[in-house]
Amino acid sequence: MREQGDQDVHAHSAPPRHQPERTDPAPATVLVFRDQHKQEIQNYAIVGQTLWNFSPQHTEKIPLSQIDLPATTKANDERGVDFRLPGANEGQ
């Protein structure tokens, strides 16, 4: 007499092949400063009036007053990158 589960054990005995997922990194966000220099960043947060750049080398604190926000928004729109300030659409 053969047990029902025997076939399942043999059917799934080959180890699964694991291939690392290859994902393209997200496009960089470009910051356009008031003096017109540009900086590309990958990981950031905006808290109050400060942009925190969490680069692999170091964390950088950038006051929003140093950034040309309309030019930054436009430059990122052209690249297909979403750059929004918190609360920018409130009250509309």
C-alpha positions as CSV (number, residue, x, y, z in Angstrom):
1,M,0.0,0.0,0.0
2,R,1.3,3.4,-1.0
3,E,0.9,6.5,1.0
4,Q,-0.6,9.6,-0.6
5,G,2.3,11.9,0.5
6,D,5.1,9.9,-1.1
7,Q,4.7,11.6,-4.5
8,D,4.8,15.1,-3.0
9,V,8.1,14.4,-1.2
10,H,9.7,13.3,-4.5
11,A,8.2,16.0,-6.6
12,H,9.6,18.8,-4.4
13,S,13.0,17.3,-3.5
14,A,15.0,19.5,-5.8
15,P,16.3,22.5,-3.9
16,P,14.9,25.8,-5.2
17,R,17.3,27.8,-7.3
18,H,17.9,31.2,-5.8
19,Q,18.9,34.0,-8.0
20,P,19.5,37.5,-6.5
21,E,17.0,40.0,-7.7
22,R,18.5,42.7,-9.9
23,T,16.7,46.0,-9.5
24,D,17.9,49.2,-11.0
25,P,18.5,51.9,-8.4
26,A,16.0,54.6,-8.2
27,P,17.0,57.6,-10.3
28,A,18.8,60.3,-8.2
29,T,17.0,63.4,-7.1
30,V,18.8,66.5,-8.2
31,L,19.0,69.6,-5.9
32,V,19.5,72.9,-7.6
33,F,21.0,75.4,-5.2
34,R,20.4,79.2,-5.2
35,D,24.0,79.7,-6.5
36,Q,23.0,77.3,-9.4
37,H,25.3,74.4,-8.5
38,K,23.6,71.0,-8.5
39,Q,23.9,68.0,-6.3
40,E,22.4,64.5,-6.9
41,I,21.2,62.6,-3.9
42,Q,19.6,59.2,-3.4
43,N,18.2,59.0,0.1
44,Y,16.8,62.1,1.8
45,A,14.1,63.4,4.2
46,I,12.6,66.8,4.6
47,V,11.9,67.8,8.2
48,G,10.6,71.3,8.8
49,Q,12.9,73.7,6.9
50,T,15.7,71.2,6.6
51,L,16.6,68.6,4.0
52,W,18.6,65.7,5.4
53,N,20.8,63.9,2.8
54,F,21.5,60.4,4.0
55,S,24.4,59.5,1.7
56,P,26.5,56.4,2.3
57,Q,29.5,58.5,3.3
58,H,27.9,60.9,5.7
59,T,24.6,62.6,6.7
60,E,24.3,66.2,5.5
61,K,21.9,68.8,6.8
62,I,20.9,71.3,4.1
63,P,18.6,74.3,4.9
64,L,15.8,74.6,2.4
65,S,16.6,78.3,2.1
66,Q,19.8,77.3,0.2
67,I,17.8,75.4,-2.4
68,D,16.1,76.9,-5.4
69,L,12.9,75.0,-4.9
70,P,11.1,75.9,-8.2
71,A,14.2,75.0,-10.2
72,T,14.7,71.8,-8.2
73,T,11.1,70.7,-8.8
74,K,11.4,71.5,-12.5
75,A,14.7,69.7,-13.0
76,N,13.3,66.6,-11.3
77,D,10.1,66.7,-13.3
78,E,12.2,66.7,-16.5
79,R,13.9,63.5,-15.2
80,G,10.7,61.8,-14.2
81,V,11.6,62.1,-10.5
82,D,8.9,63.1,-8.0
83,F,10.2,65.9,-5.7
84,R,7.6,67.4,-3.4
85,L,7.8,69.4,-0.2
86,P,5.6,68.2,2.7
87,G,2.4,70.3,2.9
88,A,3.0,71.9,-0.5
89,N,-0.5,70.9,-1.7
90,E,-2.4,71.6,1.5
91,G,-5.2,74.1,1.3
92,Q,-5.8,73.7,-2.4
